[in-house]
Every structure is written in C-alpha cells, then in structure tokens.
C-alpha cells in the first residue's frame, strides 16, 4: 500500500484549484492531459519539451526555463529516455 499524502481531508488535494489564477496571467500556459515524451536541447540547456496529448498529437512547448516536477520515478524515466540526445545535460556521478 502506497500513501503519498497524509491528510485529514476526506477528499484529495486539488492543487489546480489553488494555482489556476497563476496560469490565467498573460504569457502563462497550463497544459493538462499530456505526457512529456522528449527533451530538446541546444547542447547547453533544455530549449523545448515535446508532449503528447491523449489523441496522440505531439505538442512542442518552448520556454526559457522548465521545472521537472513529476515525481522520482517519472523524472528518472524521462531523463533516462533522453540520455542519448541530451547526455550533456546529465552530470556524471563523480561530479556530484
């Protein structure tokens, strides 16, 4: 049994309701029901993330900054999946 959030609330946490106003600001985008499938690099940084929606359509999201906040297993999967195309972005273990 996995329990990620301990709460006295009877319902789950709906973080989207708390942060929706941030994404209503000009220049902000909230993409839902899509998976990140590929990182695009210029050799120094991630310049875009390719996402796939439920219909199978690919959407390219370009930004100056990205936050990889999808949980340990999913973050590891995404980084390992892109290891060959973005190897320069992943620090070798001896540098840690």
C-alpha positions in Angstrom: 0.0 0.0 0.0 1.4 3.4 -1.0 0.3 6.6 0.7 1.8 9.7 -0.8 -0.2 12.4 1.1 -1.4 12.1 4.6 -4.3 14.5 5.2 -7.3 14.9 7.5 -9.3 15.9 4.5 -11.9 13.5 3.2 -11.1 14.4 -0.4 -7.9 14.5 -2.3 -5.8 17.6 -2.8 -6.8 19.7 -5.8 -3.7 21.8 -6.4 -5.0 23.0 -9.8 -7.8 24.9 -8.0 -5.2 26.7 -5.8 -2.9 27.6 -8.6 -5.2 28.2 -11.6 -5.0 32.0 -11.2 -1.3 31.9 -11.9 -1.9 30.3 -15.3 -4.6 32.9 -16.2 -1.8 35.5 -16.4 -0.5 36.7 -19.7 2.3 34.5 -21.0 1.5 31.5 -18.9 0.3 28.2 -20.2 -1.2 25.2 -18.4 -1.2 22.1 -20.4 -3.2 19.2 -19.0 -3.8 15.6 -20.0 -0.5 15.4 -21.9 2.8 13.5 -21.2 6.3 14.8 -21.6 7.9 12.4 -24.1 11.1 14.1 -25.2 13.5 16.9 -24.1 15.0 19.1 -26.8 18.5 20.5 -26.1 20.8 23.1 -27.8 23.8 21.4 -26.1 23.7 23.6 -23.1 20.2 23.6 -21.8 16.7 22.3 -22.5 15.0 24.5 -25.1 11.8 22.6 -25.5 9.8 19.7 -24.3 7.7 17.6 -26.7 4.4 16.5 -25.1 1.9 14.0 -26.4 -1.8 14.5 -25.7 -4.4 11.8 -25.3 -5.2 11.8 -29.0 -1.6 11.1 -29.9 -0.8 14.6 -31.2 2.6 16.0 -30.3 2.8 19.5 -28.9 6.2 21.3 -28.6 6.5 23.6 -25.6 9.3 26.2 -25.8 10.4 28.2 -22.7 13.4 29.8 -21.1 13.0 27.6 -18.0 11.5 24.2 -17.3 10.8 22.6 -13.9 10.9 18.8 -13.9 8.4 18.1 -11.1 6.8 14.8 -11.9 7.9 12.6 -9.1 11.0 10.5 -8.7 10.1 7.5 -10.9 8.7 9.6 -13.8 11.5 12.2 -13.6 14.1 9.4 -13.8 12.2 7.7 -16.7 12.1 11.0 -18.7 15.8 11.7 -18.1 16.9 8.2 -19.0 14.7 8.2 -22.1 16.5 11.3 -23.3 20.0 10.3 -22.1 21.4 9.8 -25.7 20.0 13.0 -27.1 20.7 15.2 -24.0 23.7 13.5 -22.4 25.5 16.8 -21.9 22.7 17.9 -19.6 23.2 15.0 -17.2 26.1 15.4 -14.8 28.3 12.3 -14.3 28.0 10.7 -10.9 31.6 11.7 -10.0 30.7 15.4 -10.3 28.1 15.1 -7.5 
